[in-house]
Amino acid sequence: WFAMTVESSTTAAPTKATVTPTKFPTKSPTPAPDTTLADIQAAMNAILSIARAANGRLRPKFVRLGFHDCIGGCDGCIDLTNFDNNGLEEPIDALAQVIVDHTSEGGLTRADIWAMAAMVSAQDAQPNNNDSQVYNFEWYGRSTCSAVDGKGGPDRALPSADLETHQLLAFFNVEFGLNERETVAIMGAHSIGTLTQTNSGFDGPSGWTSNTDVLDHRYY
C-alpha cells in the first residue's frame, strides 16, 4: 500500500529503476552505465543511517513527509504555512545533505529523495518476521517544484481528521485511485509515530499503539 502512494502520484514521466531498500548489511547492486542505480543505493544507505539515528526518531517523520508531499503529486515541496504540515521542517532539513550529495540533472531529484526516505523508513520500521513487506524503489526523475529547499510551493488540502468514512474513502480514491481495501491498508501507517497538539491538533504522546516504533498491524 505504501509503495502505491509514493510511486503512483508523480507529476512527470519518471524513469524506471528497480532497487530494493534492504536492511543492513546490504549488498550494493551492479552500477548501471550512468551510475544511477549505484547512486540510488548510496542515497538509500545515507537515508537509512539518518532514519536510524536517535533510536529511529525520524522514521515516522519521513513517512509523514512522503505522504504529505504526494498529495497532489510528489514534487518535493511542502507549504509550511499550512497548519496540517506543521513539524515537517525537521525531516526536510534532515534530508537536505542527502539531496546535495545524491541529486543531479537527469538523475535523482528532491522529490525522489523524499519518496525514497518514506519507503526506506517504512520498510526499516517493520518487524523482522514473515509479515514484513519489501518496498521497491521503482521510479526516479519525479519533477521537483522550484521552492528553495522544498519549503513552499502550492498549498494542497490534506484529509481532515474529522472526515466521515465515506468522505475518507472518496478522498483516497480521487487523490490516489485507491479502493476501499487499499485505503484501509494505508491507515496502518498510523502504527508508527506519536501525536502532538502543535503538529496535528491532537495530543497523543503514546500514539495509536503500544509500540510506536514499529510499523505493523497493531493500529487495527
SEMIFI-926136 format. One record per residue: x, y, z of N, C-alpha, C, O in turn. Coordinates in steps of 0.001 Angstrom, whole numbers. Example, Ala and Ser with C-alpha at 12.3 -4.5 7.8 and 13.67 -1.06 7.14 Angstrom:
2
n.u:n.v:n.w:ca.u:ca.v:ca.w:c.u:c.v:c.w:o.u:o.v:o.w
13190:-5690:7800:12300:-4500:7800:13200:-3300:7800:14236:-3319:8465 .
12850:-2250:7080:13670:-1060:7140:12900:30:7870:13409:1138:8039 .
//
This chain:
220
n.u:n.v:n.w:ca.u:ca.v:ca.w:c.u:c.v:c.w:o.u:o.v:o.w
818:-1211:0:0:0:0:847:1254:0:531:2228:-683 .
1939:1226:779:2760:2442:856:3457:2705:-462:3561:3850:-904 .
3934:1644:-1087:4616:1803:-2369:3688:2436:-3390:4121:3249:-4206 .
2411:2068:-3351:1459:2650:-4305:1352:4154:-4119:1238:4894:-5096 .
1386:4607:-2887:1223:6028:-2621:2365:6842:-3190:2132:7829:-3888 .
3590:6451:-2908:4720:7281:-3322:5186:6984:-4732:5993:7733:-5281 .
4697:5905:-5334:5122:5607:-6694:4113:6073:-7737:4501:6409:-8856 .
2823:6101:-7396:1826:6401:-8421:1558:7889:-8566:1141:8334:-9635 .
1787:8671:-7514:1455:10090:-7568:2663:10905:-7980:3290:11557:-7145 .
2991:10873:-9248:4121:11624:-9772:3627:12704:-10701:2539:12591:-11267 .
4413:13752:-10867:3986:14877:-11689:4726:14929:-13015:4538:15870:-13786 .
5560:13943:-13297:6268:13885:-14570:6387:12426:-14966:6028:11537:-14194 .
6896:12172:-16181:7104:10801:-16602:8443:10338:-16038:9490:10650:-16605 .
8426:9593:-14922:9682:9197:-14289:10348:8054:-15028:9749:7452:-15919 .
11570:7755:-14667:12363:6710:-15298:12325:5454:-14449:12355:5522:-13220 .
12259:4308:-15109:12194:3029:-14407:13557:2675:-13819:14576:2776:-14502 .
13574:2264:-12566:14804:1803:-11923:14417:1042:-10669:14072:1653:-9658 .
14467:-273:-10717:14029:-1072:-9583:15186:-1334:-8632:16153:-2012:-8981 .
15076:-793:-7434:16073:-1023:-6389:15316:-1287:-5104:14377:-563:-4771 .
15714:-2310:-4388:15037:-2669:-3149:15801:-2139:-1948:16983:-2442:-1789 .
15141:-1344:-1091:15801:-858:128:15883:-1986:1157:14931:-2210:1905 .
17002:-2690:1199:17155:-3817:2099:17695:-3378:3447:18290:-2306:3566 .
17490:-4201:4455:18033:-3918:5771:19543:-4183:5749:20008:-5055:5014 .
20300:-3440:6544:21730:-3690:6656:21964:-5059:7295:21161:-5453:8141 .
23029:-5819:6937:24007:-5440:5923:23412:-5572:4525:22606:-6468:4274 .
23797:-4706:3639:23235:-4705:2299:24323:-4819:1245:25438:-4333:1438 .
24005:-5444:161:24933:-5580:-948:24523:-4613:-2039:23381:-4649:-2498 .
25421:-3761:-2456:25098:-2761:-3472:24853:-3446:-4811:25536:-4414:-5144 .
23885:-2956:-5583:23631:-3539:-6897:24732:-3178:-7871:25515:-2259:-7633 .
24783:-3906:-8959:25761:-3588:-10002:25413:-2231:-10608:24278:-2026:-11038 .
26367:-1299:-10652:26068:39:-11175:25620:-6:-12628:26163:-759:-13436 .
24619:813:-12950:24212:981:-14335:25266:1809:-15050:26088:2446:-14391 .
25267:1818:-16376:26273:2596:-17102:26338:4063:-16678:27417:4655:-16681 .
25199:4656:-16313:25204:6059:-15916:25310:6218:-14399:25148:7319:-13874 .
25584:5107:-13693:25775:5055:-12242:24513:5391:-11456:24570:5525:-10234 .
23372:5529:-12135:22153:5914:-11429:21764:4904:-10353:21431:5291:-9232 .
21803:3621:-10681:21417:2611:-9702:22352:2622:-8497:21906:2461:-7361 .
23630:2809:-8739:24580:2874:-7635:24298:4091:-6758:24413:4016:-5535 .
23932:5203:-7377:23642:6409:-6606:22352:6246:-5815:22238:6758:-4701 .
21385:5541:-6378:20147:5266:-5653:20451:4458:-4400:19941:4768:-3323 .
21277:3425:-4531:21614:2610:-3377:22386:3424:-2337:22160:3275:-1136 .
23298:4283:-2800:24061:5116:-1874:23147:6079:-1131:23325:6315:64 .
22168:6635:-1840:21216:7547:-1202:20387:6796:-173:20133:7313:915 .
19966:5594:-502:19197:4783:445:20004:4511:1714:19479:4608:2823 .
21273:4173:1545:22120:3901:2707:22274:5134:3580:22258:5040:4807 .
22426:6301:2941:22557:7559:3689:21276:7862:4459:21320:8267:5621 .
20139:7663:3803:18844:7912:4450:18640:6960:5617:18184:7369:6684 .
18976:5699:5418:18787:4711:6473:19602:5061:7707:19138:4887:8834 .
20808:5551:7494:21653:5953:8619:21012:7089:9407:21023:7083:10638 .
20452:8065:8692:19788:9197:9344:18515:8742:10043:18238:9147:11172 .
17741:7896:9366:16464:7439:9912:16654:6630:11197:15792:6648:12075 .
17773:5927:11305:18016:5082:12475:18643:5845:13640:18686:5337:14760 .
19126:7054:13386:19746:7840:14448:18716:8167:15528:17516:8228:15259 .
19195:8373:16740:18329:8720:17875:17178:7728:18021:16020:8108:18200 .
17537:6431:17938:16557:5348:18117:15402:5406:17110:14261:5078:17436 .
15715:5819:15905:14701:5814:14852:13686:6926:14942:12579:6805:14418 .
14049:8007:15602:13093:9098:15834:12541:9698:14540:11398:10152:14504 .
13355:9701:13477:12932:10347:12240:12164:9422:11294:11591:9893:10311 .
12142:8151:11565:11464:7244:10637:9995:7613:10419:9576:7745:9269 .
9203:7783:11469:7802:8164:11225:7672:9544:10586:6716:9801:9855 .
8618:10420:10854:8566:11763:10270:8848:11704:8766:8258:12464:7998 .
9741:10815:8342:9998:10645:6910:8789:10035:6209:8476:10406:5078 .
8108:9102:6873:6897:8518:6297:5830:9593:6133:5163:9661:5100 .
5672:10426:7145:4675:11505:7080:5024:12502:5982:4143:12955:5252 .
6300:12844:5863:6731:13778:4819:6405:13227:3435:5921:13958:2570 .
6669:11942:3227:6398:11348:1926:4929:11406:1560:4583:11699:416 .
4061:11128:2525:2625:11167:2245:2163:12587:1956:1449:12819:981 .
2562:13536:2793:2126:14917:2604:2624:15475:1271:1910:16235:616 .
3839:15107:863:4371:15602:-402:3590:15050:-1586:3439:15730:-2601 .
3092:13819:-1464:2442:13175:-2605:982:13547:-2768:348:13131:-3738 .
433:14320:-1843:-904:14872:-2068:-796:15875:-3220:-55:16854:-3126 .
-1519:15634:-4282:-1434:16495:-5455:-281:16154:-6368:-76:16828:-7378 .
480:15120:-6038:1620:14710:-6856:2935:14957:-6145:3184:16065:-5668 .
3780:13940:-6067:5070:14067:-5379:5951:15064:-6132:6372:14794:-7257 .
6232:16225:-5510:7019:17239:-6215:8116:17850:-5348:8711:18857:-5731 .
8393:17256:-4184:9480:17760:-3351:9225:19128:-2764:10165:19891:-2538 .
7961:19454:-2512:7619:20760:-1940:6523:20618:-899:5554:19884:-1091 .
6689:21329:201:5698:21346:1270:5421:22793:1662:6348:23549:1955 .
4162:23172:1668:3775:24511:2104:3712:24520:3627:2741:24044:4216 .
4742:25058:4259:4825:25030:5718:3898:26043:6381:3805:26074:7608 .
3210:26871:5597:2227:27786:6183:890:27082:6414:8:27617:7086 .
746:25894:5859:-456:25095:6065:-330:24387:7413:635:23658:7641 .
-1283:24591:8290:-1244:24006:9632:-1034:22499:9592:-340:21949:10447 .
-1625:21827:8614:-1524:20367:8532:-98:19895:8279:207:18717:8469 .
785:20807:7849:2175:20450:7581:3116:20843:8722:4336:20770:8575 .
2559:21254:9839:3395:21614:10988:4314:20458:11367:3899:19300:11382 .
5570:20789:11673:6521:19782:12105:7313:19134:10990:8255:18392:11266 .
6963:19390:9732:7662:18741:8624:8983:19418:8271:9760:18885:7479 .
9238:20577:8849:10521:21227:8587:11679:20356:9084:12751:20345:8479 .
11468:19637:10171:12548:18807:10733:12986:17702:9765:14182:17601:9493 .
12089:16871:9231:12549:15858:8276:13071:16460:6980:13968:15890:6358 .
12527:17608:6558:13041:18272:5359:14497:18662:5562:15338:18421:4696 .
14791:19266:6707:16168:19685:6999:17094:18476:7145:18262:18535:6761 .
16574:17387:7698:17397:16196:7913:17834:15567:6597:18869:14904:6541 .
17053:15771:5537:17368:15190:4232:18126:16145:3320:18479:15778:2199 .
18381:17361:3784:18998:18382:2935:20345:17944:2381:20612:18132:1194 .
21198:17364:3219:22525:16974:2756:22469:15779:1812:23282:15676:894 .
21521:14881:2028:21350:13755:1110:20989:14275:-278:21451:13749:-1290 .
20168:15301:-312:19770:15903:-1586:20968:16548:-2268:21135:16418:-3480 .
21795:17236:-1507:23004:17853:-2067:23932:16783:-2640:24507:16957:-3715 .
24070:15686:-1918:25043:14653:-2292:24568:13730:-3404:25397:13183:-4131 .
23263:13540:-3559:22794:12455:-4420:21791:12858:-5498:21241:11982:-6165 .
21537:14135:-5691:20667:14545:-6799:21518:15134:-7924:22597:15679:-7693 .
21004:15009:-9135:21749:15513:-10287:20816:15676:-11474:19708:15138:-11483 .
21259:16403:-12451:20491:16584:-13680:20345:15238:-14377:21341:14591:-14702 .
19116:14819:-14605:18874:13544:-15248:18904:12358:-14303:18656:11226:-14716 .
19210:12614:-13022:19257:11539:-12036:18186:11728:-10989:17056:12097:-11310 .
18533:11477:-9733:17582:11634:-8638:17232:13097:-8411:18067:13980:-8607 .
16000:13349:-7998:15539:14692:-7690:15196:14779:-6198:15190:13768:-5496 .
14915:15980:-5731:14498:16142:-4336:13221:15346:-4057:13097:14717:-3006 .
12286:15373:-4987:11049:14604:-4812:11358:13112:-4709:10711:12396:-3946 .
12341:12642:-5472:12752:11242:-5378:13295:10921:-3989:12944:9899:-3400 .
14153:11797:-3470:14776:11569:-2163:13707:11511:-1065:13772:10663:-176 .
12733:12407:-1130:11664:12409:-122:10849:11120:-199:10545:10514:828 .
10495:10700:-1419:9742:9453:-1579:10570:8272:-1102:10061:7368:-439 .
11851:8288:-1446:12757:7226:-1035:12876:7153:481:12889:6062:1051 .
12965:8315:1141:13091:8354:2597:11871:7733:3264:11996:7025:4263 .
10696:7997:2712:9472:7425:3261:9462:5910:3109:9102:5191:4041 .
9855:5428:1940:9838:3993:1684:10890:3260:2508:10606:2212:3089 .
12107:3807:2560:13175:3186:3343:12786:3121:4824:13005:2108:5488 .
12212:4208:5327:11834:4263:6743:10695:3307:7054:10705:2646:8092 .
9704:3228:6155:8585:2320:6368:9063:874:6381:8620:75:7207 .
9956:542:5475:10457:-833:5440:11302:-1134:6678:11182:-2215:7254 .
12147:-200:7090:13037:-436:8217:12284:-508:9542:12773:-1109:10499 .
11104:96:9607:10322:112:10845:9493:-1148:11038:8870:-1322:12085 .
9477:-2020:10053:8669:-3235:10158:9323:-4268:11074:10542:-4267:11245 .
8517:-5144:11659:9088:-6228:12465:9844:-7192:11560:9495:-7362:10392 .
10858:-7808:12094:11672:-8740:11312:11036:-10132:11343:11540:-11051:11989 .
9915:-10261:10628:9232:-11555:10563:8575:-11717:9197:8814:-10914:8295 .
7763:-12734:9042:7172:-13032:7741:6129:-12015:7302:5714:-12022:6143 .
5699:-11141:8207:4709:-10126:7850:5322:-8915:7159:4601:-8109:6571 .
6638:-8778:7222:7276:-7585:6668:7171:-7572:5145:7168:-8619:4497 .
7085:-6361:4592:6934:-6167:3160:8174:-5493:2585:8886:-4776:3287 .
8419:-5730:1314:9525:-5082:608:8956:-3992:-279:8050:-4241:-1075 .
9491:-2775:-142:9035:-1655:-964:10112:-1314:-1980:11124:-707:-1632 .
9905:-1696:-3220:10884:-1418:-4271:10835:45:-4683:9757:617:-4847 .
11986:636:-4846:12055:1993:-5396:12149:1841:-6915:13228:1614:-7463 .
11012:1969:-7577:10927:1598:-8988:11107:2748:-9968:11424:2514:-11134 .
10913:3979:-9521:10944:5103:-10457:11773:6253:-9888:11779:6492:-8680 .
12459:6946:-10760:13143:8171:-10355:12951:9221:-11446:12516:8913:-12555 .
13283:10457:-11111:13097:11549:-12069:11792:12297:-11881:11306:12940:-12811 .
11209:12219:-10670:9996:12987:-10393:10319:14479:-10544:11383:14932:-10122 .
9410:15230:-11140:9636:16665:-11283:9587:17322:-9916:8794:16933:-9059 .
10435:18319:-9714:10539:18991:-8428:10191:20453:-8592:10652:21094:-9536 .
9380:20997:-7684:8988:22398:-7780:10182:23294:-7468:11209:22824:-6980 .
10044:24557:-7748:11173:25485:-7662:11379:26092:-6277:12329:26851:-6084 .
10532:25787:-5322:10673:26369:-3987:12018:25988:-3374:12406:24820:-3412 .
12719:26945:-2820:14028:26714:-2246:13927:25708:-1100:13109:25876:-196 .
14749:24675:-1138:14799:23650:-93:13483:22891:72:13321:22134:1030 .
12541:23088:-856:11268:22387:-759:10282:23002:208:9209:22447:444 .
10641:24154:774:9758:24805:1748:8935:25869:1036:9354:27019:907 .
7770:25465:583:6919:26370:-182:6132:25576:-1205:5779:24419:-974 .
5862:26203:-2333:5108:25511:-3364:3619:25628:-3148:3172:26349:-2256 .
2839:24916:-3966:1374:25024:-3892:823:24467:-2591:1358:23509:-2031 .
-255:25081:-2119:-921:24612:-909:-1932:23539:-1301:-2841:23794:-2092 .
-1773:22351:-753:-2682:21251:-1056:-3487:20887:182:-2948:20834:1288 .
-4764:20640:-5:-5642:20278:1109:-5434:18814:1474:-5550:17929:626 .
-5125:18570:2743:-4964:17206:3235:-6276:16722:3842:-7133:17528:4203 .
-6432:15391:3954:-7686:14873:4510:-7830:15249:5974:-6941:14974:6781 .
-8933:15869:6316:-9185:16289:7684:-9393:15078:8594:-9919:14047:8175 .
-8971:15229:9838:-9197:14157:10823:-10677:14008:11150:-11074:13029:11782 .
-11495:14963:10730:-12922:14936:11024:-13760:14336:9894:-14989:14337:9966 .
-13099:13825:8851:-13852:13235:7742:-14613:11997:8202:-14123:11224:9025 .
-15805:11819:7667:-16531:10588:7894:-15993:9519:6951:-15267:9826:6005 .
-16346:8278:7210:-15757:7168:6461:-15928:7322:4960:-14966:7151:4211 .
-17128:7642:4507:-17344:7744:3061:-16543:8884:2459:-16125:8803:1303 .
-16320:9954:3231:-15531:11079:2741:-14052:10703:2633:-13369:11092:1685 .
-13571:9946:3610:-12183:9492:3580:-11929:8557:2404:-10917:8680:1714 .
-12840:7634:2178:-12706:6720:1052:-12719:7480:-271:-11975:7147:-1193 .
-13566:8501:-357:-13640:9300:-1585:-12347:10063:-1812:-11877:10157:-2946 .
-11760:10612:-745:-10516:11370:-883:-9411:10494:-1464:-8745:10892:-2420 .
-9211:9314:-901:-8115:8450:-1356:-8378:7875:-2738:-7440:7571:-3474 .
-9632:7725:-3089:-9946:7251:-4429:-9644:8325:-5463:-9053:8042:-6506 .
-10049:9556:-5173:-9812:10655:-6115:-8323:11006:-6182:-7786:11214:-7271 .
-7658:11073:-5036:-6266:11523:-4977:-5279:10466:-5463:-4323:10790:-6169 .
-5501:9204:-5093:-4529:8153:-5395:-5097:6987:-6193:-4355:6091:-6594 .
-6402:6992:-6427:-7001:5878:-7139:-7082:4619:-6293:-7160:3520:-6840 .
-7066:4753:-4952:-7125:3599:-4071:-8563:3144:-3864:-9479:3962:-3779 .
-8748:1833:-3785:-10070:1321:-3481:-10248:1251:-1965:-9368:1671:-1213 .
-11392:718:-1515:-11680:703:-85:-10646:-112:693:-10180:324:1745 .
-10291:-1275:191:-9332:-2148:877:-7961:-1466:989:-7314:-1529:2034 .
-7528:-813:-97:-6231:-144:-95:-6229:1059:840:-5222:1351:1485 .
-7364:1755:910:-7464:2901:1812:-7379:2459:3263:-6706:3099:4071 .
-8055:1372:3597:-7962:832:4951:-6511:439:5250:-6017:680:6351 .
-5834:-160:4276:-4452:-599:4479:-3532:577:4769:-2677:489:5650 .
-3696:1679:4038:-2787:2806:4222:-2987:3466:5582:-2082:4135:6082 .
-4154:3289:6182:-4364:3811:7534:-3413:3164:8544:-3150:3727:9607 .
-2899:1979:8204:-1982:1284:9092:-681:2031:9328:63:1697:10250 .
-396:3031:8514:805:3841:8731:766:4532:10084:1806:4940:10602 .
-420:4667:10663:-551:5319:11964:-28:4460:13114:-56:4888:14267 .
446:3255:12809:1002:2432:13885:2355:2951:14351:2803:2594:15441 .
3020:3788:13551:4289:4362:13993:4123:5867:14229:3289:6523:13605 .
4931:6389:15140:4887:7815:15426:3900:8169:16522:3060:7358:16913 .
4016:9389:17008:3135:9878:18070:2383:11106:17588:2589:11564:16464 .
1519:11636:18426:695:12788:18077:1040:13960:18986:1239:13785:20188 .
1109:15148:18409:1309:16357:19216:267:17390:18850:-148:17488:17695 .
-151:18153:19827:-1145:19200:19600:-657:20191:18560:-1436:20661:17731 .
630:20509:18600:1199:21505:17690:1146:21048:16241:827:21840:15354 .
1452:19786:15993:1563:19304:14618:255:18802:14024:0:18994:12835 .
-576:18159:14841:-1766:17532:14282:-3073:18036:14875:-4151:17754:14351 .
-2975:18783:15970:-4186:19207:16640:-4645:18206:17678:-5626:18444:18383 .
-3941:17079:17780:-4290:16040:18743:-3103:15769:19652:-1952:15808:19217 .
-3388:15498:20898:-2328:15206:21859:-2332:13714:22159:-3245:13215:22818 .
-1319:12999:21679:-1250:11558:21905:182:11093:22010:679:10441:21092 .
863:11405:23094:2269:11044:23240:2534:9556:23143:3650:9144:22826 .
1501:8729:23417:1697:7297:23263:1242:6784:21908:1258:5577:21669 .
838:7683:21019:440:7265:19673:-822:6408:19682:-1623:6466:20615 .
-982:5618:18632:-2175:4787:18496:-1946:3379:19018:-2907:2646:19254 .
-686:2988:19204:-388:1601:19551:531:1525:20761:1002:2545:21265 .
780:306:21217:1634:102:22380:3115:199:22040:3948:333:22936 .
3451:132:20754:4847:287:20317:4863:1183:19093:4613:726:17978 .
5158:2456:19299:5061:3436:18208:6286:3446:17311:6374:4263:16394 .
7239:2546:17562:8449:2474:16726:8328:1437:15621:9182:1373:14738 .
7277:625:15659:7156:-499:14730:5946:-323:13816:4844:-24:14275 .
6167:-511:12527:5089:-481:11537:4546:-1900:11404:5160:-2746:10754 .
3401:-2156:12019:2821:-3489:11998:1284:-3389:11982:734:-2374:11556 .
604:-4425:12440:-856:-4496:12365:-1549:-3926:13602:-2779:-3939:13669 .
-797:-3428:14579:-1396:-3083:15859:-2409:-1930:15761:-3308:-1830:16596 .
-2274:-1083:14777:-3224:37:14643:-4651:-481:14535:-5580:139:15053 .
-4827:-1603:13872:-6181:-2108:13640:-6799:-2686:14904:-7938:-3153:14876 .
//
